[in-house]
């Protein structure tokens, strides 16, 4: 909507270019991964986990960071995958590592800033406090949603005018997480998480942990998605739709499915869409796209 009103101002904000860069990174089919693991998510889902060691960018050499891509096909209606994010009080009851959660702003379907306080086993070994700022680009024309997550500091949020109170616990490490998601039909969704982590332990120790991670994912992911789909309290909130976000996501899913069904190529966790398919006419900046306006 903002792009239709003023393409120039939308481009000048830099947000759309960030989404372009995100899609190019997630959908890069030429990147060589160090390892790939696949597994089932319950009886009707599956995942693919890929990772590589690298530098400041996924395709740069180095051992400073681990870059990972987790793609999932799940039997969850599209609007329900957002339930744990928006329903903070319910998320605390469902997430074993979350002690407290709240929004510091009024969240919408395209933006929100959430404060999470938690740690392993509800903070048995100590609590950390993090802020997660989510920005989403919902492209009805192509049927894909692109999400960028960042970790604003406590000081930054105060400077931006948010009432965040005092910092109660040590801050968590910086979050580097990006997501693309889309509905495959009325009851099935695909999404891909792309993340960068700076490990604290030697490479050989981390490689052992990465080796057992697929087994962990196979055990925990079914419960996570089953909660999204069937938890009674979440289902009640989907119906109540206090913020109007689930209705918006249902509407987007309807439009997205119409677009996806018109394509000759179907996409899923094992066949991710290319950059131009995700972005459509927004793939290029406005200056080179005038003829399409």
C-alpha positions as CSV (number, residue, x, y, z in Angstrom):
1,X,0.0,0.0,0.0
2,X,2.8,2.4,0.9
3,X,4.6,1.6,-2.3
4,X,1.5,2.4,-4.4
5,X,1.1,5.8,-2.7
6,X,4.8,6.8,-2.9
7,X,7.4,4.5,-4.5
8,X,10.1,7.1,-4.1
9,X,9.7,7.5,-0.3
10,X,9.3,3.8,0.2
11,X,12.6,3.2,-1.7
12,X,14.3,6.0,0.2
13,X,13.5,4.4,3.6
14,X,15.8,1.5,2.7
15,X,13.3,-1.1,4.0
16,X,12.4,-2.5,0.6
17,X,16.1,-3.0,-0.3
18,X,16.6,-4.9,3.0
19,X,13.8,-7.2,2.0
20,X,15.3,-7.7,-1.5
21,X,18.7,-8.5,0.1
22,X,16.9,-11.0,2.5
23,X,15.2,-12.8,-0.4
24,X,18.4,-13.0,-2.3
25,X,20.2,-14.5,0.6
26,X,17.5,-17.1,1.6
27,X,16.7,-18.2,-2.0
28,X,20.3,-18.4,-3.1
29,X,20.5,-21.9,-4.8
30,X,24.2,-21.6,-5.6
31,X,25.5,-21.5,-2.0
32,X,27.5,-24.6,-1.1
33,X,26.5,-25.9,2.4
34,X,28.8,-27.9,4.6
35,X,26.1,-30.3,5.5
36,X,22.4,-31.0,5.0
37,X,20.0,-33.0,7.1
38,X,16.3,-33.9,6.5
39,X,13.6,-35.3,8.7
40,X,9.9,-35.7,9.3
41,X,7.7,-33.4,11.3
42,X,4.9,-35.6,12.6
43,X,3.1,-37.7,10.0
44,X,2.4,-34.9,7.5
45,X,5.4,-32.6,7.6
46,X,9.1,-32.5,6.9
47,X,12.1,-30.3,7.3
48,X,15.5,-29.6,5.6
49,X,18.3,-28.2,7.7
50,X,21.5,-26.9,6.0
51,X,24.5,-25.1,7.5
52,X,27.9,-23.8,6.7
53,X,30.8,-22.1,8.4
54,X,31.6,-18.6,7.0
55,X,32.4,-15.0,7.6
56,X,30.3,-11.9,7.8
57,X,28.2,-13.0,4.8
58,X,26.9,-16.5,4.0
59,X,29.1,-16.9,0.9
60,X,32.3,-15.4,2.5
61,X,35.1,-17.7,3.8
62,X,35.8,-17.9,7.5
63,X,35.1,-19.7,10.8
64,X,33.6,-16.8,12.7
65,X,29.9,-17.6,12.1
66,X,27.6,-20.4,11.4
67,X,25.0,-19.8,8.7
68,X,22.0,-22.0,8.8
69,X,18.8,-22.5,6.7
70,X,15.8,-24.5,8.1
71,X,13.0,-25.1,5.7
72,X,9.8,-26.7,6.9
73,X,6.6,-28.0,5.3
74,X,3.9,-28.2,8.0
75,X,0.2,-29.1,8.2
76,X,-0.8,-25.8,9.8
77,X,-3.1,-23.2,8.3
78,X,-1.1,-20.1,7.3
79,X,-2.6,-17.6,9.8
80,X,-1.9,-20.0,12.7
81,X,1.9,-19.9,12.4
82,X,1.8,-16.4,13.8
83,X,-0.1,-17.3,17.0
84,X,2.8,-17.8,19.4
85,X,4.3,-14.5,18.3
86,X,1.2,-12.3,18.9
87,X,-0.2,-14.2,22.0
88,X,2.7,-13.6,24.4
89,X,0.9,-14.9,27.5
90,X,0.1,-18.2,25.9
91,X,3.5,-18.5,24.4
92,X,5.0,-18.3,27.9
93,X,2.9,-21.4,28.9
94,X,3.9,-23.3,25.7
95,X,7.6,-22.4,25.5
96,X,9.8,-24.3,28.0
97,X,12.5,-21.6,27.9
98,X,10.3,-18.5,28.1
99,X,9.7,-16.9,31.5
100,X,8.0,-13.6,30.5
101,X,7.1,-11.9,27.3
102,X,5.4,-8.7,26.3
103,X,5.2,-6.2,23.5
104,X,6.7,-2.7,24.0
105,X,4.5,-1.3,21.1
106,X,1.1,-2.1,19.6
107,X,2.0,-4.9,17.2
108,X,0.5,-5.1,13.7
109,X,0.7,-7.7,11.0
110,X,3.8,-6.0,9.5
111,X,5.7,-4.8,12.6
112,X,6.2,-5.4,16.3
113,X,8.8,-5.1,19.1
114,X,8.6,-7.8,21.7
115,X,10.6,-8.2,25.0
116,X,11.4,-11.8,25.9
117,X,12.9,-12.8,29.3
118,X,14.0,-16.4,29.5
119,X,16.6,-19.1,29.6
120,X,16.9,-22.9,29.6
121,X,14.2,-24.5,31.7
122,X,12.5,-21.2,32.5
123,X,15.8,-19.6,33.6
124,X,17.0,-22.3,36.1
125,X,20.6,-21.3,35.1
126,X,19.8,-17.6,34.9
127,X,17.7,-15.3,32.8
128,X,18.4,-13.2,29.8
129,X,16.5,-10.3,28.4
130,X,16.1,-9.6,24.6
131,X,14.1,-7.4,22.4
132,X,13.0,-8.7,19.0
133,X,11.9,-6.2,16.3
134,X,10.0,-7.9,13.4
135,X,9.4,-6.2,10.1
136,X,7.4,-8.0,7.4
137,X,6.9,-7.4,3.7
138,X,3.6,-8.9,2.6
139,X,3.5,-9.3,-1.2
140,X,0.0,-10.2,-2.3
141,X,1.0,-10.0,-5.9
142,X,3.4,-12.9,-5.6
143,X,2.0,-14.7,-2.6
144,X,5.0,-14.6,-0.3
145,X,5.8,-13.0,3.1
146,X,9.3,-11.8,3.9
147,X,10.3,-11.2,7.5
148,X,13.4,-9.5,9.0
149,X,14.2,-9.8,12.7
150,X,16.7,-7.7,14.6
151,X,17.7,-7.1,18.2
152,X,17.4,-3.4,19.2
153,X,19.2,-2.6,22.4
154,X,17.5,-1.3,25.5
155,X,19.2,2.1,25.0
156,X,18.1,2.3,21.4
157,X,14.5,1.7,22.3
158,X,14.5,4.4,24.9
159,X,16.0,6.8,22.4
160,X,13.2,6.0,20.0
161,X,10.7,6.9,22.7
162,X,9.5,3.5,23.9
163,X,8.6,3.0,27.6
164,X,10.7,-0.1,28.3
165,X,11.4,0.5,32.0
166,X,14.7,-0.7,33.5
167,X,16.8,-3.5,32.1
168,X,16.2,-6.4,34.5
169,X,18.5,-9.0,33.2
170,X,21.6,-9.5,31.1
171,X,20.9,-8.9,27.4
172,X,20.9,-11.9,25.0
173,X,23.2,-12.1,22.0
174,X,22.3,-10.2,18.9
175,X,19.6,-11.9,16.9
176,X,20.2,-12.4,13.1
177,X,17.2,-14.1,11.7
178,X,15.3,-13.9,8.4
179,X,12.2,-15.7,7.2
180,X,10.2,-16.4,4.0
181,X,6.8,-18.0,4.3
182,X,3.8,-18.9,2.1
183,X,0.7,-21.1,2.2
184,X,0.7,-24.2,0.0
185,X,-3.0,-24.9,0.5
186,X,-5.7,-24.1,3.0
187,X,-4.2,-26.3,5.7
188,X,-0.5,-26.5,4.8
189,X,2.3,-23.9,5.1
190,X,6.0,-23.6,4.1
191,X,8.5,-21.4,5.7
192,X,12.2,-21.0,5.8
193,X,14.3,-19.7,8.7
194,X,17.7,-18.3,7.8
195,X,20.0,-17.4,10.8
196,X,23.6,-16.5,11.7
197,X,25.2,-17.5,15.0
198,X,28.6,-16.6,16.5
199,X,29.6,-19.7,18.5
200,X,31.3,-19.5,21.8
201,X,32.9,-22.9,21.7
202,X,35.6,-24.5,19.5
203,X,34.6,-25.7,16.1
204,X,34.8,-29.4,16.9
205,X,32.4,-29.0,19.8
206,X,29.9,-27.0,17.7
207,X,30.1,-29.6,14.9
208,X,29.1,-32.3,17.4
209,X,26.1,-30.2,18.5
210,X,25.2,-29.6,14.9
211,X,25.3,-33.3,14.3
212,X,22.7,-34.1,16.9
213,X,20.5,-31.0,16.1
214,X,18.4,-32.8,13.4
215,X,17.4,-35.4,16.0
216,X,16.4,-32.6,18.4
217,X,14.4,-30.9,15.6
218,X,12.6,-34.1,14.9
219,X,11.5,-34.4,18.5
220,X,10.6,-30.8,19.2
221,X,9.1,-29.5,16.0
222,X,6.0,-31.7,15.9
223,X,4.9,-30.4,19.4
224,X,5.6,-26.7,18.3
225,X,3.4,-27.0,15.3
226,X,0.7,-29.1,16.9
227,X,0.4,-26.3,19.5
228,X,0.0,-23.7,16.7
229,X,-2.7,-25.7,15.1
230,X,-4.6,-27.2,18.0
231,X,-4.0,-25.5,21.3
232,X,-7.4,-24.5,22.7
233,X,-6.3,-21.2,24.0
234,X,-4.6,-20.2,20.8
235,X,-7.6,-21.3,18.7
236,X,-9.8,-19.1,20.9
237,X,-7.5,-16.1,20.2
238,X,-7.6,-16.8,16.5
239,X,-11.3,-16.5,16.6
240,X,-11.3,-13.4,18.8
241,X,-8.6,-11.7,16.6
242,X,-8.3,-8.8,18.9
243,X,-5.7,-7.1,16.8
244,X,-7.2,-8.1,13.4
245,X,-3.9,-9.7,12.4
246,X,-5.3,-13.2,11.8
247,X,-8.0,-11.9,9.5
248,X,-5.4,-10.0,7.6
249,X,-3.2,-13.2,7.3
250,X,-6.3,-15.2,6.2
251,X,-7.0,-12.7,3.5
252,X,-3.4,-12.7,2.3
253,X,-3.4,-16.5,2.3
254,X,-6.5,-16.5,0.0
255,X,-4.8,-14.2,-2.4
256,X,-1.5,-16.0,-2.2
257,X,-3.1,-19.4,-3.0
258,X,-4.8,-18.0,-6.1
259,X,-1.4,-16.8,-7.3
260,X,0.4,-20.0,-6.5
261,X,-2.3,-22.1,-8.2
262,X,-1.8,-20.1,-11.4
263,X,1.9,-21.1,-11.6
264,X,3.1,-24.2,-13.4
265,X,5.8,-24.6,-10.8
266,X,5.0,-25.5,-7.2
267,X,7.3,-24.6,-4.3
268,X,8.0,-26.1,-0.9
269,X,10.7,-26.6,1.6
270,X,12.8,-28.8,-0.8
271,X,12.1,-26.5,-3.8
272,X,12.4,-22.9,-2.7
273,X,11.3,-20.2,-5.1
274,X,13.9,-18.0,-6.9
275,X,14.3,-14.3,-6.0
276,X,12.3,-13.0,-8.9
277,X,9.3,-15.2,-8.2
278,X,9.2,-14.0,-4.5
279,X,9.6,-10.3,-5.3
280,X,7.9,-10.0,-8.7
281,X,7.8,-6.3,-9.8
282,X,9.5,-5.3,-6.6
283,X,12.7,-7.1,-7.5
284,X,14.2,-4.0,-9.0
285,X,14.3,-0.5,-7.4
286,X,11.7,2.0,-8.6
287,X,14.1,3.9,-10.8
288,X,14.5,0.9,-13.1
289,X,10.9,-0.1,-12.8
290,X,9.0,3.0,-14.0
291,X,7.5,1.3,-16.9
292,X,5.7,-1.2,-14.6
293,X,4.0,1.4,-12.5
